[in-house]
Amino acid sequence: MEPLARSARKDIPVQTYAEHVGNVSARAKRNAAEAAKYFEDGSQAFVDTVSAAALFHDLGKLDEENQKVLRSSSKKKLPINHVDAGVAYLKQQSQLFAAILAYGHHIGLCSLSKENSKDAPFCRDPDIWQQTDDLLNYYKTVHESVLGSSDVVSVRDKTKWSGLPYRLGLSCLVDGDYGDAAEHTGDEVSFDDKELRWEERLTALDKYVEAKFNKDPNSQRNLQRKEIYKSCREADTNEPIEACDSPVGTGKTTSVMAHLLQVAIAKKLRHIIVVLPYTNIIKQSVETYRKALVLDGEKPDEIVAEHHHQADFKSVELRQMSSLWKAPIIVTTAVQFFETLGSNIPVKLRKLHELPGSAVFIDEAHAAIPSFLWPQTWVWLRGLTKWGCHFVLASGSLPRFWEMEKFVSPTESIPDLVPDELRQRSAENEFLRISYQTCESAFDRRGLIDFILSKRGPRLVVMNTVQSAAVIADKMIKENQEVLHLSTALTPIDRERIVNKVIRKLKARSTDTNWTLVATSCIEAGMDFSFSTALRESCTTASLIQIGGRINREHDDMIGEVWDFRVNDPLLNKHPIFDTSRAVLNNLFKEQLIQQLSATDAVTEAMRREIMSGYKKDAEEIKIKERSGDFPEVSKLYRVINANTRIVVIDNKIIEALENHEKVSTIDLLRNSVQIWLQKINALSLENIRGYDELFKWTGWSYDPDCLGYMKGVLPLVYANEEGLIY
């Protein structure tokens, strides 16, 4: 009887070992070859290593005890660890790199130093390693009987791999494995190669931008935007890492895209990836790019893909919903992008092999990741340039950390897409557009609301936590104030409606000014809003300056005010992650540097002080673990958002469809869900969606799609707890 790789399931036939291994090998080799096209050297060694790992990744399934279970269609776990045999054979063939990839295709990349200290390294089950060695020739004979001769190619490259090739190699293998599983079960999502057509998209972008400029051709702001667009579009494409330090409202979204299209044309790249700090601003950017870059006859969602937040599911049932970087243009979050770089987990790494040969636009780079992550991130970015990647770091308040020894050693100089003279002129205009001020005393709820209402409207108020924003919005509404609320307590689809309402009200500001938007940090970057006044709960210097980008954007008003404030109230909960940055910001105000330095210089100085205040230890620890190959520890330490959250589906129709095992697209799932802390999920006794351990459902609790989101159901508990009704 021909050996199996997968047993039969309801409506799903068995899959033979030969079919599965053959398919995985072909997919993994194709992935590796596509990535290696862009590698500076050693590309064939990389392809051969991935191919060897794929060819023997499931060798242990040929054990007769495992075959009995597979032939019985039982759901029992295979009795013999099926990974060990392939690892043992690859080690026997002196293919250690391939063995490490095969070893990690289920459990993830291991700690190389810890494994090497074991008696039986790279063996998950030391109890069977002797049995594996005894049966290895038998496994190899059966393997060859169904697949033909399959000696591994001798990999001549003996140089030590860094963490990046390991992650890319495992990505190639895992995508081949998961992709074949999805095809066999009928769940595979089709990703036909789309025509890149970079030249045509650049022409379309030129026309789109020109039409925007022509709406008000004599506006000083439009003249400035036109200069910046021209500068970015015509900039040299040779340097693989560049900066775009340009004030808010000067058109970076389209200007940097024009440059990256030129890069893609010149270097024959396969993807352009736009990385944004917050999920809520993705939709706005996606809409712009789809209007500007999608050509006649194309489906917009197939050309410009949007990835709202992490959808790297572990379970087989949800793997088909994973967000993969397959489209020509991908817009994703900083959390997804950067935590993929640092991960050791197969399901997260699956998409990484698509990154070589990509141009990457890290927008609002000041807010992309915590300061202490940049030293290791910079090492990865530099490493990725050897795989054909091109990066642009952009912001209206771009910290030039690569010029600071505490971050990069030796320091570097990278070119800027905007000439010094134009940047200086733009920075000087900022002092005429906006002023930053701070409140010395902390507010309770009542005092804060009075302070908010004393300022000129329309007003933007940004709080540090979802609960604080909901409490302030709720109290102001109960006092008959006109208030909108925007936070991650709302699903992406509901946030979009509120964003559109904000835009409509801002356009009517000549007759409609006495209202307030209360929000969280999801509002502070990338949103094309222009309020009269902004008030920001004390956070980071970069966050405060970015809020300045949400007021007086057209510079057609009196100087806009941005207020930094602190709170002292039991229901306005403190976010401890900002303790260091808050202290740094406070000192910059005391020294009057916020009022004197340009946005870039202020944020760079704040970052320098933050790294000196304890962040350096965290940064060094990550670099040490990475150099030693302790991949699980790097994955644990390298967290953009250290939040133990889960996806909670709000929409009842999607919940019903999932529980009926109907197909639901990734985008529909994510756009109708929220992320909630696991601790809060447990406190609220939320139930799993039937059949999906990684998904929860919001049932039995109030949800307000027009304002407070899921906090509508949580606030009564918050208030009751304050009054002593809940113990």
Disulfide bonds with the S-S distance in Angstrom:
none
